């Protein structure tokens, strides 16, 4: 008989008074927000190299793949600007959701309040470097106040998440031993992990992720976040790693290729407590799980959870991939889904096998699906895919607040999503 893992409710933002700028700083930020926003990516592009040059130890905490692609700079810029706008515009979208996602990511990496001092020093320095003589003492003081309101808001949220998870932020990792490797496809491997310290699995919710810290052969250390793709037996957790292949001259993913090609049974990896807010509620609303590529890793744990706890709940599973051979975890998801009373599954592939009469070719097309009222949507995959899914569902009348998403990597969507939807 399968035993379910211990679960705990996912943290939700505490309702507190929103941060408020001083009147003098508010006037300055209103007058300069457009200029800072225009140069925000240039500012963060200067900030990161300066900070890493002075504090190389942080290279072991920040994802260097995202640094090389520029995605981390873009995400930080978008988040700080969105926070500043929320301070000066009463009609701006709430920053709560973005704050929670950032805080979860920081908790999974073991970010501490002391590190905000370092970030603040070099971020404000980058503002002065990029904007030059335009940065008066009044402007510097106002944007320093913005940063520290941003930092204190996150520090408080992260302290709450650390406490809820029972994690010491200065010792956020546990050793896990690779108990089994499962080749899902040519470029996807599942690693079944068990606590190497003999303790039980931590509490977790389906759809959450862990940070995996890998010591690479060249002596560098890098973290990556992977969804906990299964906890079916409650004593081990599984991550499923898709090989990242470089395109347009970009290098291949160092960690994903290492875990696919070199990590072996018996190796020990250091892993964070589960984190993330991409989790379903306990209500009975119908669910659409729309995924593409590696996004399938969020679907399996949710389907497992529903089969154990809510087999009567209506579920629609929709997945898009390059080919059926690239569709990882397909048979496992379908096997578990047999224990759900009302489930339908659809697949779209760029190329269809000659004998495949069940799948459709091309982009995911939700226009012909029978969507029940009160549908809750959980989507995960590349950003263009999720934007396509969201637009399709909005046209079908699904309320924007019913569509949840998960981004692998820096969230380049979140800070502007609500405004764009409005």
Secondary structure by P-SEA (a helix, b strand, c coil): ccccccccccccccccccccccaaaaaaaaacaaaaaaaaaaaaaaaaaaaaaacccccccccaaaaaaaaaaaaaaaaaaaaaaaacccccccaaaaaaaaaaaaaaacccaaaaaaaaaaaaaaaaaaacccccaaaaaaaaaaaaaaaaaaaaaaaaaaaaacccccccbbbbcccccccccccbbbbbbccccccccccccccbbbbbbbbccccbbbbbbbcccccccccbbbbbbcbbbbcccccccaaaaaaaccccccbbbbbccccccccccccccbbbbccccccaaaaaaaaaaaaaccccbbbbbbbbccccccccaaaaaaaaaccccbbbbbbbbccccccccccccccccccccccccbbbbbbbccaaaaaaaaaaaaaacccccccccccccccccccccccccc
